[in-house]
Amino acid sequence: MTVLTRKQLMDMIQEEIIREFQMDKSILERVDEFGELSDEMDKVKKSLDEMKKKYEGLEDELRPLLEELSKYNQKSIQTEKFLLSIKRFGYEKENVKYKEVFEQSLTKVNKNTKKLLEDLLQSTKTITKVVTSIGVQKIGEGFFTDFVNNVKKLINRLVGNVKKSSDDMDDLILISKKLFPKDTLV
């Protein structure tokens, strides 16, 4: 009879656990699936970056067109599939840099402080342009369309399950006929 030390016993248990997990195909399949998903996510991210570049290019091309059309009271362009419209109009806004005004005014204090501060305030104003935001949506998109599509998917799934059950029943009937011919039944 062999006496095992605690370390030897722990090593044997560890080896058995590792062997058991390596033999479990479901774990190996999950590792493969995880790797495939990771690869696919990388491809999708790369593809998304390319699509974003194309999208931004088209947006830069279409925005001025929509802005020009809005001058003639047309706020959208519609195709058979999509409606392109302005979500928010662009505008210019004025910002005052108060910190700069006060820093400059501290170095220039004299009799005409009030006049000087007003002049400095006017000189630090900047104009920022806020770009028009546009949006596109698929024609017929919305709650009702999504609901109808989900019902169609559910019905297709149920029909598929019924067909499979029917095929399985047919197979069982054939097997039972082969196992128990009519002659042998009492």
C-alpha positions as CSV (number, residue, x, y, z in Angstrom):
1,M,0.0,0.0,0.0
2,T,1.3,3.4,-1.0
3,V,1.1,6.3,1.4
4,L,0.7,9.7,-0.4
5,T,1.8,13.0,1.1
6,R,-0.6,15.9,1.1
7,K,1.3,17.6,-1.7
8,Q,1.2,14.4,-3.9
9,L,-2.6,14.1,-3.2
10,M,-3.2,17.8,-4.1
11,D,-1.1,17.3,-7.3
12,M,-3.2,14.3,-8.3
13,I,-6.5,16.1,-7.7
14,Q,-5.3,19.1,-9.7
15,E,-4.2,16.9,-12.6
16,E,-7.6,15.1,-12.6
17,I,-9.5,18.4,-12.5
18,I,-7.4,19.7,-15.4
19,R,-7.9,16.5,-17.4
20,E,-11.6,16.5,-16.7
21,F,-12.0,20.1,-17.9
22,Q,-9.9,19.5,-21.0
23,M,-12.0,16.5,-21.9
24,D,-15.3,18.4,-21.5
25,K,-16.2,19.3,-25.0
26,S,-18.7,21.9,-24.0
27,I,-16.0,24.0,-22.3
28,L,-13.8,23.7,-25.4
29,E,-16.7,24.6,-27.6
30,R,-17.3,27.7,-25.4
31,V,-13.7,28.7,-25.7
32,D,-13.9,28.4,-29.5
33,E,-17.1,30.3,-29.6
34,F,-15.6,33.0,-27.4
35,G,-12.6,33.3,-29.7
36,E,-14.8,33.4,-32.8
37,L,-17.0,36.1,-31.2
38,S,-13.9,38.1,-30.3
39,D,-12.6,37.9,-33.9
40,E,-16.0,38.8,-35.3
41,M,-16.3,41.8,-32.9
42,D,-12.9,43.0,-34.1
43,K,-14.1,42.8,-37.8
44,V,-17.3,44.6,-36.9
45,K,-15.4,47.4,-35.1
46,K,-13.1,47.8,-38.2
47,S,-16.1,47.7,-40.5
48,L,-18.0,50.2,-38.3
49,D,-15.0,52.7,-38.4
50,E,-15.1,52.5,-42.2
51,M,-18.9,53.0,-42.3
52,K,-18.5,56.0,-39.9
53,K,-16.1,57.6,-42.3
54,K,-18.5,57.1,-45.3
55,Y,-21.4,58.3,-43.2
56,E,-19.7,61.5,-42.1
57,G,-18.6,62.1,-45.7
58,L,-22.2,61.7,-46.9
59,E,-23.5,63.8,-44.0
60,D,-21.1,66.6,-44.9
61,E,-22.3,66.4,-48.5
62,L,-26.1,66.2,-47.7
63,R,-26.2,68.8,-44.9
64,P,-25.6,71.9,-47.1
65,L,-28.2,70.6,-49.5
66,L,-30.8,70.3,-46.8
67,E,-29.9,73.7,-45.4
68,E,-30.4,75.2,-48.8
69,L,-33.7,73.4,-49.4
70,S,-35.0,74.7,-46.0
71,K,-34.7,78.2,-47.3
72,Y,-37.5,77.2,-49.7
73,N,-39.6,75.6,-46.9
74,Q,-38.6,72.1,-47.8
75,K,-37.2,70.4,-44.7
76,S,-36.7,66.9,-45.9
77,I,-35.8,64.6,-48.8
78,Q,-37.7,61.3,-49.2
79,T,-36.9,58.2,-51.2
80,E,-38.8,54.9,-51.3
81,K,-36.9,53.7,-48.3
82,F,-35.7,56.7,-46.3
83,L,-36.7,60.1,-45.1
84,L,-33.8,62.5,-44.6
85,S,-34.6,65.6,-42.5
86,I,-33.0,68.3,-40.3
87,K,-33.2,67.3,-36.7
88,R,-31.7,70.6,-35.4
89,F,-30.8,73.7,-37.3
90,G,-27.2,74.9,-37.1
91,Y,-26.5,78.4,-35.8
92,E,-23.7,80.6,-34.7
93,K,-23.3,81.6,-31.1
94,E,-21.1,84.2,-29.4
95,N,-18.9,83.4,-26.5
96,V,-17.2,85.9,-24.2
97,K,-13.8,85.1,-22.6
98,Y,-14.3,86.8,-19.2
99,K,-11.0,85.5,-17.8
100,E,-9.0,87.2,-20.5
101,V,-10.9,90.4,-20.1
102,F,-10.2,90.7,-16.4
103,E,-6.5,89.6,-16.8
104,Q,-6.0,92.3,-19.4
105,S,-8.0,94.9,-17.4
106,L,-5.8,94.4,-14.3
107,T,-2.8,95.5,-16.2
108,K,-4.5,98.5,-17.7
109,V,-6.2,100.3,-14.8
110,N,-6.6,104.1,-15.3
111,K,-9.2,106.8,-15.3
112,N,-11.2,105.2,-18.1
113,T,-11.5,101.8,-16.5
114,K,-15.2,101.4,-17.4
115,K,-14.6,102.3,-21.0
116,L,-11.6,100.1,-21.2
117,L,-13.4,97.1,-19.8
118,E,-16.2,97.5,-22.3
119,D,-13.7,97.7,-25.2
120,L,-11.9,94.6,-23.9
121,L,-15.2,92.7,-23.6
122,Q,-16.0,93.5,-27.2
123,S,-12.6,92.5,-28.4
124,T,-12.7,89.0,-26.8
125,K,-16.0,87.9,-28.2
126,T,-15.8,84.9,-30.5
127,I,-18.3,83.3,-32.8
128,T,-18.8,79.6,-32.8
129,K,-20.8,77.8,-35.5
130,V,-23.0,74.9,-34.4
131,V,-23.5,72.5,-37.3
132,T,-26.9,71.4,-38.4
133,S,-27.8,67.9,-37.3
134,I,-29.6,65.7,-39.7
135,G,-31.3,62.3,-39.2
136,V,-32.6,59.5,-41.4
137,Q,-35.1,56.8,-40.6
138,K,-36.4,53.9,-42.6
139,I,-39.9,54.3,-44.1
140,G,-42.4,52.3,-42.1
141,E,-40.1,52.0,-39.1
142,G,-41.7,52.1,-35.7
143,F,-43.5,50.2,-33.0
144,F,-46.2,48.7,-35.2
145,T,-43.8,47.5,-37.9
146,D,-41.5,46.0,-35.2
147,F,-44.5,44.3,-33.6
148,V,-45.7,42.8,-36.9
149,N,-42.2,41.5,-37.7
150,N,-41.9,40.0,-34.2
151,V,-45.2,38.2,-34.6
152,K,-44.2,36.9,-38.0
153,K,-40.9,35.5,-36.5
154,L,-42.9,33.8,-33.7
155,I,-45.3,32.2,-36.2
156,N,-42.5,31.0,-38.4
157,R,-40.8,29.5,-35.4
158,L,-44.0,27.8,-34.2
159,V,-44.7,26.4,-37.7
160,G,-41.1,25.0,-37.8
161,N,-41.6,23.3,-34.4
162,V,-44.9,21.8,-35.5
163,K,-43.4,20.4,-38.7
164,K,-40.5,18.9,-36.8
165,S,-42.9,17.3,-34.2
166,S,-44.9,15.9,-37.1
167,D,-41.8,14.5,-38.8
168,D,-40.7,13.0,-35.4
169,M,-44.2,11.4,-34.9
170,D,-44.1,9.9,-38.5
171,D,-40.6,8.4,-37.7
172,L,-42.0,6.9,-34.4
173,I,-45.0,5.4,-36.2
174,L,-42.7,3.8,-38.8
175,I,-40.4,2.4,-36.1
176,S,-43.4,1.0,-34.1
177,K,-44.8,-0.7,-37.3
178,K,-41.4,-2.3,-37.9
179,L,-41.1,-3.5,-34.3
180,F,-44.7,-4.6,-34.0
181,P,-46.2,-5.8,-37.3
182,K,-50.0,-6.1,-37.3
183,D,-49.8,-9.9,-37.2
184,T,-48.1,-10.0,-33.8
185,L,-50.6,-7.7,-32.1
186,V,-53.4,-9.3,-30.2
